[in-house]
Amino acid sequence: MNKEFVRKMIMAEQLRYEAIKEILPETIRKKVDKVELEAFDLLKDLALELIKGRAVDNKAGKVDDKDEGYEENKRNSKKINVDFM
């Protein structure tokens, strides 16, 4: 997909969201702002925990790369023919 198109679509959605927030009553807008901050804090905490978890796993010698065990299992699998009739 065209990178410029995606960037403009994201900007359009962001502007639409901001416009909707502008027409909200003040009390509801304050609640929405509070929810946004809480969601941002939650995402930030989750990202930090994921980073810390990976760092601990790497120090312990555990493998956290993409499914290395999958490739091993794939080589050891057998083909099975199934007849449903």
Secondary structure in CASP SS format (residue, H / E / C, confidence):
PFRMAT SS
TARGET T0000
AUTHOR 0000-0000-0000
METHOD secondary structure of the structure
MODEL  1
M C 1.00
N C 1.00
K H 1.00
E H 1.00
F H 1.00
V H 1.00
R H 1.00
K H 1.00
M H 1.00
I H 1.00
M H 1.00
A H 1.00
E H 1.00
Q H 1.00
L H 1.00
R H 1.00
Y H 1.00
E H 1.00
A H 1.00
I H 1.00
K H 1.00
E H 1.00
I H 1.00
L C 1.00
P C 1.00
E H 1.00
T H 1.00
I H 1.00
R H 1.00
K H 1.00
K H 1.00
V H 1.00
D H 1.00
K H 1.00
V H 1.00
E H 1.00
L H 1.00
E H 1.00
A H 1.00
F H 1.00
D H 1.00
L H 1.00
L H 1.00
K H 1.00
D H 1.00
L H 1.00
A H 1.00
L H 1.00
E H 1.00
L H 1.00
I H 1.00
K H 1.00
G H 1.00
R H 1.00
A H 1.00
V H 1.00
D H 1.00
N H 1.00
K H 1.00
A C 1.00
G C 1.00
K C 1.00
V C 1.00
D C 1.00
D C 1.00
K C 1.00
D C 1.00
E H 1.00
G H 1.00
Y H 1.00
E H 1.00
E H 1.00
N H 1.00
K H 1.00
R H 1.00
N C 1.00
S C 1.00
K C 1.00
K C 1.00
I C 1.00
N C 1.00
V C 1.00
D C 1.00
F C 1.00
M C 1.00
END
